[in-house]
Structures are given as structure tokens and as C-alpha cells.
Amino acid sequence: MGALEATQPESQGCLIEQARTDKTAFAALFRRHYDEIYRYCARRLPGAAVAEDVTSQVFLKMVKNFNSFMGDENAFRCWLYRIACNEINSHYRSTGRQAKAFEQLKIDCDTEQPDTIDECDNADENEAQKAFLQEAVSELSPEHQDIITLRFFEGLNSTEIGEILDMKPATVRSHLARALGKIKNIYKTRQQQTPGKLCWYE
């Protein structure tokens, strides 16, 4: 294991091919991507147990279909996110509990959020913004939730998001603009209902 980790920077480009025949390389590929896929699921789903279950389904599908995957590791990462998006939306459709799940997200909105949206000047304002964004995103359509989460929480660009969601980058940008517009409207309404400072960023 130590030898593999020591050579990862040089072997990263061919790790996909190594993983097709080498169990150690496959395990390394799994470990490299598991945490970020779990975090993505945790941001979209109500509770750690559900996120763990859906993440497990993502990687079960990855294992089942790995031999048919063609591409480098960047494409592999996008492929995993695409599977995760489908599994999350499938979960909501199959359970019929989307409204209840969103309400739980609002209750749990004080849980840890990623540093990629941390642009406020002090901790209190930052926590307020994180809580607001989590709640506002929960009110969007599943498709817009995917795009907002991938853009702001995962830090992906429109090309990468397009690969995951099977959209052209221009379409991603259009959907992103509409989703942001909806969030801004939610923000304005919230400010009118509860006057006070909430830092905002584009």
C-alpha cells in the first residue's frame, strides 16, 4: 500500500487502467473518490444514514458497471457524480418523502458545510449564510439543486457539471442563472420577514 501511495502522483493518469486488473489499484481509486461523493450525498439528503445508504448504492453501481466505463480519472469523477445525482433523485421519487426530507434539511442546516462558500467576514455571518443557503437550495427543483450543489459546494465549473448532468455548458449556465435568481428572491423575502444582515455573494 505504501508503495502505491508513493507513486500516485506519477500513476494517477493510468490508475483507471490499473484498477481493471489490480485489486489494490481499484481500492485506491475507491478511497480517492468515496469521501467527496459521500459529502455530496450528505448535502442533498436528510441524515447521515440515508447519505451512507445512497453512497453505497452509487459505488455498487460503479463496481457493477466499471468494466464498461471508458475514460480518464476526470471523466470517472464526473461519472460518479452523475450516478450520485441519479441515485439521490431516485431516492426522493421512490420514497415520496421529498417535502419531509427538505424539512429535515432545514432542521439540520447547522451541520458542517464546505469551505468553498466561506466568504463572510465573521463566523456568525458565515454560519447564517450557510444556514440560509442550505434552506434556500432545499426549495429548488431537483435539477436546480444538482447544479447549485455541484457549482458552489463541489466547486465544479459549467463544463464539468454539463458532463455530469449530460447538458451543454451554456445550458448549465442558463439553469444556474435561473436557480440563483430563485435563491435571491428567497433571500429578499427572508430579509423582509426577518430584517438583519445576511452576507450575500454571487
C-alpha positions in Angstrom: 0.0 0.0 0.0 2.8 2.4 0.9 4.5 1.8 -2.5 1.3 2.5 -4.3 0.7 5.8 -2.4 4.2 6.9 -3.0 3.8 6.6 -6.8 0.3 8.0 -7.0 1.3 11.4 -8.5 3.0 9.7 -11.4 0.5 6.9 -11.8 -2.7 8.9 -11.4 -3.3 9.1 -15.2 -3.3 5.3 -15.6 -4.9 4.3 -12.3 -8.2 3.6 -14.1 -6.5 1.1 -16.3 -4.6 -0.4 -13.4 -7.8 -0.8 -11.5 -9.3 -3.0 -14.2 -6.9 -5.8 -13.3 -5.4 -4.8 -9.9 -7.5 -5.0 -6.7 -5.0 -2.8 -4.9 -5.4 -0.1 -7.6 -9.1 -0.5 -7.5 -9.2 0.0 -3.8 -7.0 3.1 -4.1 -9.4 4.5 -6.7 -12.4 3.8 -4.4 -10.7 5.5 -1.5 -9.7 8.5 -3.6 -13.3 9.4 -4.5 -15.5 7.9 -1.7 -15.4 10.9 0.7 -16.3 13.6 -1.9 -19.2 11.5 -3.2 -20.4 10.9 0.4 -20.2 14.6 1.2 -22.2 15.4 -1.9 -24.9 12.9 -0.9 -24.9 14.2 2.6 -25.6 17.8 1.4 -28.6 16.6 -0.7 -30.1 14.0 1.7 -31.7 14.2 5.2 -29.3 12.5 7.6 -26.1 10.6 7.6 -27.7 7.1 7.5 -29.6 7.9 4.3 -26.4 9.5 2.8 -24.4 6.4 3.6 -27.0 4.1 2.0 -27.2 6.2 -1.2 -23.4 6.5 -1.4 -23.2 2.7 -1.0 -25.6 2.4 -3.9 -23.5 4.7 -6.0 -20.4 2.6 -5.5 -22.2 -0.6 -6.0 -23.3 0.7 -9.4 -19.8 1.8 -10.0 -18.4 -1.7 -9.3 -21.1 -3.3 -11.4 -20.5 -1.0 -14.4 -16.8 -0.3 -14.1 -15.7 -2.6 -16.9 -17.9 -0.6 -19.3 -16.6 2.8 -18.3 -14.2 4.4 -20.8 -12.2 7.5 -19.9 -9.6 9.0 -17.7 -9.9 9.8 -14.0 -11.5 13.2 -14.5 -14.2 11.5 -16.6 -14.5 8.9 -13.9 -15.2 11.5 -11.2 -17.9 13.1 -13.4 -19.4 9.6 -13.9 -19.6 9.1 -10.2 -21.3 12.4 -9.6 -23.8 11.5 -12.4 -24.6 8.2 -10.7 -25.0 10.1 -7.4 -27.4 12.6 -8.9 -29.5 9.9 -10.3 -29.5 7.9 -7.1 -30.4 10.9 -5.0 -33.3 11.8 -7.3 -34.4 8.2 -7.4 -34.4 8.1 -3.7 -36.8 11.0 -3.5 -39.0 9.6 -6.2 -39.2 6.2 -4.6 -39.8 7.3 -1.0 -42.3 10.0 -1.8 -41.0 11.9 1.2 -39.3 14.9 -0.5 -41.2 17.6 1.4 -40.4 15.8 4.7 -36.7 15.4 3.7 -36.4 19.1 2.9 -37.9 20.0 6.2 -35.3 17.8 7.9 -32.6 19.5 5.9 -33.8 22.8 7.3 -33.6 21.4 10.9 -30.1 20.1 10.2 -28.9 23.2 8.4 -26.4 24.0 11.3 -24.3 20.9 10.4 -20.8 21.4 8.9 -20.7 23.0 5.4 -17.8 23.2 3.0 -15.3 26.0 3.0 -15.9 26.8 -0.7 -18.8 29.1 0.2 -17.0 30.7 3.1 -16.7 34.3 2.1 -18.2 36.2 5.1 -16.1 38.4 7.3 -17.0 36.8 10.7 -18.2 33.4 12.0 -21.7 34.5 12.9 -22.5 35.9 9.5 -20.8 32.9 7.8 -23.0 30.5 9.8 -26.1 32.5 9.0 -25.3 32.4 5.3 -24.6 28.6 5.4 -27.9 28.0 7.1 -29.8 30.3 4.6 -28.2 28.7 1.6 -28.9 25.2 2.8 -32.6 26.1 3.3 -32.9 28.0 0.1 -31.4 25.2 -2.0 -33.9 22.8 -0.5 -36.7 24.8 -2.0 -35.4 24.4 -5.6 -36.3 21.7 -8.1 -34.1 18.6 -8.0 -32.3 19.7 -11.2 -31.5 23.1 -9.9 -30.4 21.6 -6.6 -27.9 19.4 -8.6 -26.5 22.4 -10.4 -26.2 24.7 -7.3 -24.7 21.9 -5.2 -22.2 20.9 -7.8 -21.2 24.5 -8.5 -21.0 26.0 -5.1 -20.5 23.1 -2.7 -18.3 20.9 -5.0 -16.6 23.8 -6.8 -17.1 22.4 -10.3 -17.3 24.5 -13.5 -20.1 24.5 -16.1 -18.2 22.1 -18.4 -17.8 19.6 -15.6 -21.4 20.0 -14.4 -22.5 19.5 -18.0 -20.6 16.3 -18.3 -22.2 15.0 -15.1 -25.8 16.1 -16.0 -25.5 15.5 -19.7 -26.0 19.2 -20.6 -24.2 21.7 -22.7 -22.2 24.2 -20.6 -24.4 27.0 -21.9 -27.5 25.1 -20.7 -25.8 24.7 -17.3 -25.1 28.4 -17.1 -28.7 29.2 -18.0 -30.1 26.9 -15.4 -27.6 28.2 -12.9 -28.7 31.8 -13.5 -32.4 30.8 -13.0 -31.6 28.9 -9.8 -29.6 31.9 -8.4 -32.4 34.2 -9.3 -34.8 32.0 -7.3 -32.4 31.9 -4.4 -32.1 35.7 -4.5 -35.9 36.0 -4.4 -36.0 33.7 -1.4 -33.3 35.9 0.2 -35.2 39.1 -0.4 -38.3 37.6 1.0 -36.5 36.3 4.1 -34.9 39.7 4.6 -38.3 41.4 4.6 -39.6 38.8 7.0 -36.6 38.9 9.3 -34.7 42.2 8.9 -31.0 41.8 9.6 -27.7 41.3 7.9 -27.0 38.2 5.8 -23.9 38.4 3.7 -24.6 37.6 0.0 -22.3 36.6 -2.8 -22.8 35.8 -6.4 
